[in-house]
Amino acid sequence: MSKKITVTPAHIKSWTLSPAASFGSAVRAKGILLEIRARLPVAARKSLDVDGMMLTLAMTEEHYEEFISASSAITKALEGIEELPVIPREIQDILGMTPSERHRWLADGRLTSAGTRTVRLAGRARQITFHVFDPKIVEELLDHGTVDEWRVEDAEAKAEKRRKATYQAKLTRLSKKGERPKKTDSGTEDFAGLRGWEDFDTDGLLR
């Protein structure tokens, strides 16, 4: 049985990703790794890896020239990396949102797209297009806890929708029975304890 030979790298260099670039997200750090790898020669790409928030390039002795070239390319690629658009899986991890929340908030305009990006899936002819997001906007949403506010808004909207559906069901039942809501002492119509029916009256739904 042959033994696996482990080659110890002779040339190693590391770069620490700033909080502004990574947002403290391992998913974002992996995304930056893939972005930097794509800018390196094919032979050097697997020599660059990420551990936590640190990128590390490691090569053997005989690849010294490739190491120097790759190191220079990585340093250059990291300039302004904080402005690299945030992709869907990254914004979900950074802001703690689900895919369905991302789609909903993007559709209703609360989550602002910075444009789209089209990529070809590895080993496939098929391409996919997705929205990307401005890191500055993501930082603002993170700092202000905006996602939590949106969830409260969604919960309130859902409750309101259920309430209106209940009112409408009540009206439909009364209509089928040929009844009208009872008059209260103030002369308004009572919906058997259902609050907020005045909204329907204002909107013309009782006419």
DRENVOFI-207672 format. One record per residue (C-alpha): residue in one letter; x, y, z. Coordinates in pm, whole numbers, padded with zeros to 5 digits, always signed. Layout:
N
aXYZ ...
END
This chain:
207
m+00000+00000+00000 s+00152+00329-00108 k+00175+00614+00138 k+00038+00956+00060 i+00319+01206+00022 t+00258+01545+00181 v+00454+01837+00038 t+00514+02124+00278 p+00481+02464+00111 a+00800+02666+00112 h+00638+02996+00021 i+00342+03125+00221 k+00175+03466+00235 s-00149+03573+00402 w-00392+03863+00372 t-00653+03946+00638 l-00991+04057+00506 s-01115+04374+00670 p-01457+04383+00840 a-01567+04632+00574 a-01493+04371+00307 s-01620+04056+00479 f-01893+04190+00712 g-01769+03911+00941 s-01941+03660+00712 a-01769+03332+00623 v-01992+03312+00314 r-01876+03657+00202 a-01513+03560+00269 k-01557+03251+00049 g-01711+03469-00220 i-01410+03700-00210 l-01181+03397-00235 l-01359+03280-00551 e-01344+03630-00696 i-00968+03656-00635 r-00906+03304-00764 a-01081+03394-01090 r-00820+03667-01145 l-00525+03430-01104 p-00368+03196-01360 v-00547+02860-01359 a-00242+02677-01222 a-00224+02908-00918 r-00592+02919-00820 k-00596+02615-00590 s-00290+02748-00408 l-00504+03026-00259 d-00745+02936+00020 v-00938+03102+00298 d-00951+03025+00670 g-01189+03245+00865 m-01116+03597+00746 m-00766+03521+00618 l-00662+03444+00261 t-00347+03235+00234 l-00133+03160-00069 a+00095+02858-00034 m+00331+02714-00296 t+00626+02477-00304 e+00991+02575-00354 e+01000+02511-00727 h+00710+02749-00788 y+00880+03058-00649 e+00828+03272-00959 e+00459+03174-00979 f+00432+03255-00608 i+00573+03606-00655 s+00347+03670-00954 a+00036+03538-00777 s+00115+03737-00460 s+00133+04056-00661 a-00193+03976-00841 i-00373+03902-00514 t-00252+04223-00349 k-00373+04422-00648 a-00707+04238-00661 l-00770+04314-00294 e-00745+04689-00354 g-01098+04822-00323 i-01240+04474-00254 e-01480+04640-00008 e-01672+04764-00313 l-01722+04415-00457 p-02100+04371-00508 v-02271+04142-00261 i-02433+03834-00416 p-02758+03669-00292 r-02614+03397-00070 e-02383+03655+00090 i-02651+03911+00172 q-02867+03634+00318 d-02584+03533+00551 i-02482+03888+00642 l-02836+04008+00719 g-02976+03674+00837 m-03258+03668+00585 t-03419+03374+00409 p-03435+03337+00029 s-03811+03401+00036 e-03761+03722+00235 r-03495+03836-00009 h-03726+03775-00307 r-04021+03947-00135 w-03829+04256-00024 l-03660+04284-00362 a-03997+04261-00538 d-04164+04528-00324 g-03871+04767-00351 r-03750+04765+00007 l-03432+04582-00089 t-03252+04775-00362 s-03072+04592-00640 a-02740+04724-00771 g-02792+04544-01100 t-02766+04188-01222 r-02486+03943-01287 t-02484+03647-01525 v-02256+03348-01469 r-02216+03009-01627 l-02249+02714-01391 a-01934+02506-01363 g-01928+02225-01616 r-02261+02326-01768 a-02378+02524-02067 r-02658+02682-01866 q-02624+03037-01737 i-02796+03197-01441 t-02870+03565-01379 f-02916+03710-01032 h-02933+04045-00855 v-02631+04187-00673 f-02627+04447-00398 d-02422+04755-00310 p-02199+04685-00005 k-02273+05033+00130 i-02647+04960+00127 v-02588+04624+00294 e-02380+04792+00565 e-02655+05048+00626 l-02921+04777+00655 l-02699+04583+00896 d-02617+04883+01116 h-02981+04994+01147 g-03133+04649+01203 t-03364+04718+00911 v-03441+04353+00845 d-03607+04324+01188 e-03820+04630+01108 w-03925+04475+00777 r-04029+04156+00953 v-04249+04358+01190 e-04404+04538+00892 d-04469+04205+00720 a-04629+04056+01031 e-04856+04359+01068 a-04952+04347+00700 k-05030+03976+00727 a-05246+04033+01034 e-05429+04315+00859 k-05491+04096+00557 r-05638+03821+00777 r-05855+04076+00958 k-05994+04215+00633 a-06057+03865+00505 t-06255+03794+00822 y-06461+04111+00772 q-06531+04020+00412 a-06637+03669+00512 k-06871+03822+00770 l-07023+04051+00508 t-07068+03762+00267 r-07248+03550+00528 l-07481+03837+00618 s-07550+03904+00251 k-07646+03543+00189 k-07881+03550+00488 g-08032+03878+00371 e-07936+04041+00699 r-07777+04372+00784 p-07547+04439+01078 k-07728+04567+01385 k-07727+04938+01459 t-07538+05050+01768 d-07647+05331+01997 s-07435+05569+01792 g-07623+05476+01476 t-07336+05278+01327 e-07355+04913+01228 d-07221+04648+01461 f-07025+04359+01313 a-07068+04131+01614 g-06749+04234+01785 l-06539+04272+01471 r-06328+04583+01515 g-06216+04814+01240 w-06509+04763+01005 e-06516+05141+00960 d-06216+05100+00729 f-06437+04906+00494 d-06704+05172+00511 t-06447+05438+00426 d-06318+05234+00132 g-06669+05187+00000 l-06671+04814+00061 l-07000+04830+00250 r-07183+05002-00035 
END
